[in-house]
């Protein structure tokens, strides 16, 4: 007994765990009609009679469900020795456990064809046994002939196929074997009486379609929300990239303008320096009738050398003179030539290239200054 309970509990646990896809528990109502046959001592077609069933159930998992079943209508019995057939009516109520075979072994998904099995128990009520009572003399002495309604327990098992037409409607084909005590057909039998019903009808599901639609709407809303979030994130990313690109472009433009300004400032400074360099004039004065450079005058030559080294493109012109008040014109011309040459040599000795130096001498033919000492001079003009 303990082993059987363990097997049953394991099976039920399995039925609650099988759920490969999203499943929506729901209520349903089934309405079916068909034929029933009471197993008896004559040809089976002689004992066929109408049957109907109404059931209300709830599908807890993709595999397991429970339903309450109300069934009945008519049943028949036979006394083959006398050729008698008689009919009576019955009604019964049962509680069935149903098991979806496809979901059990292959996982849940929405299928068109869903086979199932059922097992249940309940109570049966029989009435309207007048035809049997009319031939009661033909029954065995120890029969179970009843003349009023009577109740007995029943056990049942069956199988069916559920053809899914939509989320709300399915076509059901079902065969169920009902087992009763030996009182069912008013005859003595070996163990039980059996009624086998073959039924067809419609099954109406309530709630699953709405739940599915709600879940689909929620999923679509969630997908829309995620899409909106992704779009917003992408827009933010693009905006950030655009802002970064604009900032980089602005920074680059600012750097370019700053470089241009710096270059312009440097060019202006250099131009100003060159202008200053071109404007430098130094008067190297000599002693009367001399061309030797004195230390006080060497400083003037050094200033010209520094300028020319700072500005490699600068050139210098040396113009030499002699005062008119002393000497004679011929000697004064020679004297001014030597004064120009000695200053030029001083520049070369300081590292100034000869091609940057131009010399000229005028003797006393030109005296640019007012006094005689000022005209004993070599004038250095940078350009």
Residue, then its C-alpha position, 0 to 999 in steps of 0.5 A: x500500500x505504501x509503495x502504491x501511494x509513493x508511485x501515485x504521489x510521484x506521478x502527481x508531482x510529475x503532472x504538476x511540474x510539466x510545463x514547457x510553455x506558458x500555461x493558463x489554468x482555467x475552468x471549462x464546461x463540456x456537453x456531450x451526447x452519444x450511446x451507451x451499452x450495458x454489458x449483458x447476455x445478448x448481442x451488443x447492438x441490442x443493448x445500445x441506448x442513448x446517453x448524455x453527459x455534462x461536466x464542469x472542470x478545472x485544468x490545474x496544470x498542463x497535465x492534471x485536471x479535475x471535473x465533476x461529471x453528471x451523466x445518464x439517460x437510458x440503459x437496457x437489460x436482456x433475458x435471453x432465455x425468454x428473448x426479453x429486452x427491457x430498458x430503464x433510466x439512470x443518472x449518476x454523478x462522479x468526480x474524475x481526474x484527467x491527465x493530458x497524455x501529450x503534455x505528460x510525455x512531450x511537454x505543454x504546447x498548444x496542440x490541435x489534438x490532445x489525447x487524455x485519460x480519466x479515472x473517477x468515482x461517484x454514485x449512480x441512481x436508477x429508476x423507471x424499471x417498469x419493463x423489467x417488473x412486467x416480466x419479473x416472472x422470467x427472472x431468476x429467483x435470486x435476482x436483484x430486481x428493483x421496483x423503485x429508485x436505488x443508489x449504488x457506488x460506481x468506479x469509472x475509467x476512460x479515454x478521449x481526444x480533445x480537438x482544439x478549435x480555438x482558445x475557447x472551444x474544443x470538440x471532444x470524443x470520449x469513451x468511458x467504462x462505468x462499473x457498478x455493483x450487481x444491482x444495476x441491470x436487475x440481474x445476478x452476475x459474476x462481479x460487476x455490471x458495466x455501462x460503456x458510453x461513447x460520447x461526442x460534444x463540445x468543450x467550452x473553456x473560460x478564462x484561458x483566452x482572456x488570460x492569454x490575451x492579457x498575458x500577450x498584451x502585457x508581453x507586448x506592453x513590456x516589449x514596447x517598454x523595452x523597445x522604448x527604453x532601447x530607443x531612448x538609450x540609443x537616442x541618448x547615445x547618439x546625442x552624447x556622441x553628437x555632443x562629443x563630436x561637436x565639442x571635439x570639433x569646437x575644441x579643434x576649431x578653438x585650438x586652430x584659431x588659438x594656433x592661428x592667433x599665436x602664429x599671427x602674434x609670433x609673425x607680428x613679433x618677428x616682423x616687429x623684431x625684424x623692423x627693429x633690426x632693420x632700424x638699428x643704426x650704430x655709429x662707430x667713431x674713430x680718432x682723427x687720422x685713425x682706423x683702429x676700433x676702440x673698446x668703447x666702439x667695439x660694444x656697438x659692433x657687438x650689438x650689431x652682431x647679436x642682432x644679426x645672429x638673432x635674425x639670420x636673414x638680416x644684412x648690414x651696410x657699412x658706410x665710412x667717412x672722414x672729416x673734411x677739416x683735416x687731411x686731403x681728399x685723396x687721403x681721406x678717401x683711403x682713410x674712410x675705406x680702411x675704416x669700412x674694411x676694419x669694421x667689416x673684418x670685425x663682423x666676420x671675426x664674430x661669425x657674420x658671413x661675408x655675403x651679409x656685409x656690404x661696405x661703402x666709403x665716401x672719404x670727405x666727399x660727404x659729411x653726414x654729421x654737423x661736427x668733425x668728430x662725428x664725421x670720423x665714423x663708420x655707420x652700420x645700418x642693418x636691414 
